[in-house]
Amino acid sequence: MNQKSLSALLGVLLLLALVLAACGPTQECPQCTPCPAASECPPCPECPQCTPCPPTGAAPAGGRLQVVKNRGKLICGTNGSLPGFSNLDQATGQFTGFDADFCRVVAAAVLGDATKVDFRPLSTKERSVALQSGEIDVLIRNTTWTSSRDATWGLFAPTTFYDGQGMMVRKSLNATKLEDLAGASICVQTGTTTELNLTDQMRARNVEFIPVVVEDIDATYAAYDEGRCDAVTSDRSQLAARRTTLKNPDDHLIMDVVMSKEPLGPVVPLGDDQWFNVVKWAVFATIQAEESGINSKNVDTFKDTQDPVIRRLLGLEGDLGTQLGLANDWVVQVIKQVGNYGEIFDRNLGPGTPFNMARGQNDLWTRGGLLYAPPYR
């Protein structure tokens, strides 16, 4: 082999080594997933030491909307083990919860049948890869909208649940603020914004603590319940949901502290504007329906309404549905089969449920909340 050929070979090997280094796990970032090729390398936005590879979530031929229609079923990535949001009911074999119902909203919009959903439980580690590879059509799984995720994971549809990171502790600890946790051990799930927020908040307060980092959500709360840590941190909604599953729920309290902004909502793969618009407006439809006083029980009574906003929303005039590639009465199917936003919230999280959550920020803008749908026109 001559000198020129040898140099070329060394160059190729060096390039290959750099690609593998970017894709594979590192000592600094063990949550990065190894991949066989650069095009399959999942980015790791939570870890600045990792170099994200280009996103691969290109739209399928003909667009994802047509793919879902042809398949006759929506593939929706969920948590699968978070009561109140997405949880498999062992008695019925059905997925229940707020996020699960928004999967049904999209199915009703696209297929006219809210039951046509294939729920795919995903871990925090699996969710970005499932999006980028196109394994799922939409991710609706207590996932925080961030700049890096928007750029490398997928496109975030409107926020369905405004949340914030909190802290749950045993009442016996007598802790009421983060400073009271100096020297305490805190359970936190790896590969999440929660892990970074915890470090930032405690560092800002100059509070030393012992992190107990766990990969799986069930293992995280099992470790806390077994006493392997003094406290556990996550989104406040998740803490409220998982508190109900502890051995003695009344022995624990969620501290009156909000450590971050955690806007949660659907995410779709990059590269398909039409599909993004469908998911986006499916969410907005549930919000606008509540604002207009339309629910699953009275939607049929609006057939003769003269309100132009409601007539356009329900497909009684205009062609807003067909512009999206949907049936013109798609909103009627969503509301009739799943309900408006308020119905979805109350059924899964509100009064009469084990969580008894107040609407708060997740109320309509007309009642002091943050929910606001753009005009239907």
Protein Blocks (a to p, Z undefined) as FASTA:
>chain_A
ZZklmmmmmmmmmmmmmmmmmmmccfklmmbccdfbfklmccdfklmkbccdddfkbcce
hijklmmmmnopacdddfklaghiaccdfknopaedjklmmmmmmmmmmnopaklccddd
ddfklmmmmmmnomambdcehiacdfklmmmnmccdddfbdcdddddddfklopabfklm
goiacdddehiaklmmmmmmmmmnopacdddddfbfklmmmmmmnopafbdcddfklmmm
mmmmpmblmlpccddbdfbdcdddddddehiaklmmmmmmmmmmmmmmmmnopafklmmm
mmmpcbfklmmmnopgcjklmmnopafklmmmmmmmnopfklmmmmmmmghianlpafkl
mpcfklopabdcdddZZ
